[in-house]
């Protein structure tokens, strides 16, 4: 790929976290700060309320707070989402989810989210012939939208900022993640990792893996590591 990234960077990496789980500010942010990695946190307001001071400190230190909806609606095939199933949602209800989440974040943390993460990585409302994509709503409202459980990095010259590929960072050993990082550098792409807990056994990135990523970024200064908003804004400026 012809040189695309700024300041002689060869590729990009964003580390993102969903739901404002309590292990993120307690176990994750200190490691990220140690390696000067600015990350994006797609928060739920109820999680933020448990540790507001830590989230405010994260913002002050350059981390991004993103919108993850107010109620985290997903397919009703997930038992926890049966009373907020996307199959029963309308586009108007999804737009209200954005509005309510943005308002709560502004009240709690004093910032307005620029980017969005699709809960459960799902981008639809309705079912059958009445299914509709809510990607256009995200495209109109946010600088970028991040999906989940994807299988590749994003080509900055082609990717749709409204539905960026996010690869799972949960329950991965570093040897596998390192292969993805190496390919990202080789291809000149943008790898977005998406994780939940930090240092727990379930749906979690381990503290050792997070440190290993930090060490990798130190060895590879040609990898631009930054928030989704900052990298997406740069890509948009080049189009």
C-alpha positions as CSV (number, residue, x, y, z in Angstrom):
1,X,0.0,0.0,0.0
2,X,1.2,3.5,-0.9
3,X,2.1,5.5,2.2
4,X,-1.2,6.5,3.8
5,X,-0.6,7.0,7.5
6,X,0.9,10.2,9.0
7,X,4.4,10.7,10.4
8,X,5.9,7.6,8.7
9,X,3.5,5.3,10.5
10,X,2.9,2.0,8.6
11,X,-0.4,0.8,10.2
12,X,-2.8,1.6,13.0
13,X,-4.2,-0.1,16.2
14,X,-7.1,0.8,18.4
15,X,-7.8,-1.2,21.6
16,X,-11.5,-0.9,22.6
17,X,-13.5,-2.1,25.5
18,X,-17.3,-2.5,25.9
19,X,-19.8,-2.0,28.7
20,X,-17.7,0.0,31.3
21,X,-17.0,-3.2,33.2
22,X,-15.4,-2.5,36.6
23,X,-12.2,-4.3,35.7
24,X,-11.4,-1.9,32.9
25,X,-10.5,1.2,35.1
26,X,-9.2,-1.0,37.9
27,X,-7.0,-3.5,35.9
28,X,-6.9,-2.2,32.4
29,X,-6.4,1.6,32.3
30,X,-3.3,1.5,34.6
31,X,-1.5,-0.8,32.1
32,X,-2.7,1.3,29.1
33,X,-1.4,4.4,30.8
34,X,1.9,2.8,31.5
35,X,2.4,2.2,27.8
36,X,0.8,5.5,26.8
37,X,-1.9,3.7,24.8
38,X,-5.0,5.8,24.3
39,X,-8.0,3.5,24.1
40,X,-11.7,3.8,23.4
41,X,-14.3,2.7,26.0
42,X,-17.9,2.1,24.8
43,X,-19.6,2.6,28.1
44,X,-23.0,1.8,29.7
45,X,-24.0,4.5,32.1
46,X,-24.8,2.1,34.9
47,X,-21.2,0.9,34.8
48,X,-19.8,4.4,34.8
49,X,-21.8,5.3,37.9
50,X,-19.8,2.7,39.9
51,X,-16.5,4.6,39.4
52,X,-17.1,8.0,38.0
53,X,-13.8,9.5,39.2
54,X,-11.8,6.8,37.5
55,X,-13.7,7.4,34.2
56,X,-13.1,11.2,34.5
57,X,-9.4,10.5,35.0
58,X,-9.3,8.3,32.0
59,X,-10.8,11.1,29.8
60,X,-8.3,13.6,31.2
61,X,-5.5,11.2,30.2
62,X,-6.7,11.1,26.6
63,X,-8.9,8.0,26.5
64,X,-12.1,8.1,24.4
65,X,-15.6,7.5,25.8
66,X,-18.0,6.1,23.1
67,X,-21.7,5.4,22.8
68,X,-22.8,1.8,23.3
69,X,-26.6,2.6,23.6
70,X,-28.5,3.1,26.8
71,X,-29.9,-0.5,27.3
72,X,-27.6,-2.7,25.2
73,X,-30.3,-4.3,23.0
74,X,-29.3,-7.5,21.3
75,X,-31.0,-10.4,19.5
76,X,-33.5,-12.1,21.8
77,X,-31.5,-15.3,21.2
78,X,-29.4,-14.0,24.1
79,X,-31.5,-14.7,27.1
80,X,-30.4,-11.5,28.8
81,X,-31.8,-9.5,25.9
82,X,-35.2,-11.1,25.6
83,X,-36.9,-8.0,27.0
84,X,-34.9,-5.7,24.8
85,X,-34.6,-7.8,21.6
86,X,-33.6,-6.2,18.4
87,X,-36.1,-8.3,16.6
88,X,-38.8,-6.2,18.3
89,X,-37.1,-2.8,18.0
90,X,-37.8,-0.1,15.5
91,X,-35.3,2.4,14.0
92,X,-37.0,5.1,16.1
93,X,-36.3,3.1,19.3
94,X,-32.6,2.7,18.3
95,X,-32.3,6.4,17.7
96,X,-33.7,6.9,21.2
97,X,-31.1,4.5,22.5
98,X,-28.4,6.8,21.1
99,X,-29.9,9.9,22.4
100,X,-30.4,8.5,25.9
101,X,-26.9,7.2,26.1
102,X,-25.3,10.4,24.8
103,X,-27.3,12.5,27.4
104,X,-26.4,10.2,30.3
105,X,-22.7,10.3,29.3
106,X,-22.8,14.1,29.0
107,X,-24.4,14.4,32.5
108,X,-22.0,11.9,34.1
109,X,-18.7,12.7,32.4
110,X,-19.2,16.0,30.5
111,X,-18.3,14.6,27.1
112,X,-20.3,13.8,24.0
113,X,-19.4,10.5,22.3
114,X,-18.1,10.7,18.7
115,X,-18.1,7.0,17.9
116,X,-20.4,4.0,18.5
117,X,-20.1,0.3,19.1
118,X,-22.9,-2.0,18.1
119,X,-24.1,-4.1,21.1
120,X,-23.3,-7.8,20.4
121,X,-22.0,-6.6,17.0
122,X,-25.5,-6.7,15.6
123,X,-26.6,-4.0,13.2
124,X,-30.3,-4.7,12.6
125,X,-33.8,-4.2,14.0
126,X,-36.9,-6.2,13.2
127,X,-37.2,-9.7,11.7
128,X,-37.9,-11.5,8.4
129,X,-39.1,-9.2,5.6
130,X,-39.3,-6.3,8.1
131,X,-35.6,-6.4,9.0
132,X,-33.9,-3.1,8.7
133,X,-30.3,-2.0,9.1
134,X,-29.6,0.7,11.6
135,X,-26.1,1.4,10.1
136,X,-27.4,4.5,8.3
137,X,-28.5,5.9,11.7
138,X,-25.0,5.4,13.0
139,X,-23.5,6.9,9.9
140,X,-25.6,10.1,10.3
141,X,-25.0,10.4,14.0
142,X,-21.4,9.3,14.6
143,X,-18.0,9.7,13.2
144,X,-17.5,5.9,13.2
145,X,-19.3,2.7,14.3
146,X,-17.4,-0.4,15.4
147,X,-18.7,-4.0,14.9
148,X,-17.6,-7.1,16.8
149,X,-16.2,-10.6,16.1
150,X,-14.8,-9.7,12.7
151,X,-12.0,-11.6,11.1
152,X,-9.7,-9.0,9.6
153,X,-8.3,-5.5,10.0
154,X,-9.7,-2.5,8.2
155,X,-8.3,-1.2,4.9
156,X,-8.1,2.6,5.5
157,X,-8.5,3.3,1.8
158,X,-11.8,1.3,1.5
159,X,-13.4,0.7,4.9
160,X,-16.9,2.0,5.8
161,X,-16.4,4.1,8.9
162,X,-20.0,3.4,9.9
163,X,-19.3,-0.4,10.3
164,X,-15.7,-0.9,11.1
165,X,-14.5,-4.4,11.7
166,X,-13.7,-5.2,15.3
167,X,-11.8,-8.3,16.2
168,X,-12.3,-9.9,19.5
169,X,-9.5,-9.4,22.0
170,X,-11.2,-11.6,24.6
171,X,-9.7,-15.0,25.6
172,X,-6.8,-14.7,23.1
173,X,-3.2,-15.6,23.8
174,X,-0.7,-13.1,22.6
175,X,0.9,-15.4,20.0
176,X,-2.4,-15.3,18.0
177,X,-2.8,-11.5,18.4
178,X,0.8,-11.0,17.4
179,X,0.1,-12.7,14.1
180,X,-2.7,-10.3,13.5
181,X,-0.5,-7.3,14.5
182,X,2.2,-8.5,12.1
183,X,-0.2,-8.8,9.2
184,X,-1.7,-5.4,10.0
185,X,1.8,-3.9,9.7
186,X,2.5,-5.8,6.5
187,X,-0.7,-4.7,4.9
188,X,-0.8,-1.1,6.2
189,X,-4.2,-1.6,7.7
190,X,-6.1,-0.6,10.9
191,X,-6.6,-3.3,13.5
192,X,-9.4,-2.7,16.0
193,X,-9.5,-5.1,19.0
194,X,-12.6,-5.3,21.1
195,X,-12.6,-6.6,24.7
196,X,-14.8,-6.7,27.8
197,X,-13.3,-7.6,31.2
198,X,-9.6,-7.2,32.0
199,X,-8.0,-9.9,34.0
200,X,-11.0,-12.2,34.7
201,X,-11.6,-15.7,33.5
202,X,-14.6,-15.1,31.3
203,X,-15.0,-12.7,28.3
204,X,-11.7,-11.1,29.2
205,X,-8.4,-10.0,28.0
206,X,-5.7,-10.9,30.5
207,X,-3.4,-8.4,32.0
208,X,-0.4,-10.3,30.7
209,X,-1.8,-10.1,27.1
210,X,-2.5,-6.4,27.5
211,X,1.1,-5.8,28.7
212,X,2.4,-7.9,25.8
213,X,0.5,-5.6,23.4
214,X,2.1,-2.7,25.2
215,X,5.5,-4.1,24.7
216,X,4.8,-4.8,21.1
217,X,3.9,-1.2,20.5
218,X,7.2,-0.1,22.1
219,X,9.1,-2.4,19.7
220,X,7.1,-1.1,16.8
221,X,6.9,2.7,16.8
222,X,5.8,2.6,13.2
223,X,2.4,1.3,14.5
224,X,0.1,4.2,15.3
225,X,-1.8,3.3,18.4
226,X,-4.7,5.6,19.2
227,X,-8.5,6.0,19.8
228,X,-11.1,5.0,17.3
229,X,-12.1,8.7,17.0
230,X,-8.6,10.0,16.3
231,X,-7.8,7.4,13.7
232,X,-11.3,7.6,12.0
233,X,-11.0,11.4,11.9
234,X,-7.6,11.0,10.1
235,X,-9.1,8.6,7.6
236,X,-12.0,10.8,6.9
237,X,-9.7,13.8,6.3
238,X,-7.9,11.8,3.6
239,X,-11.1,11.1,1.6
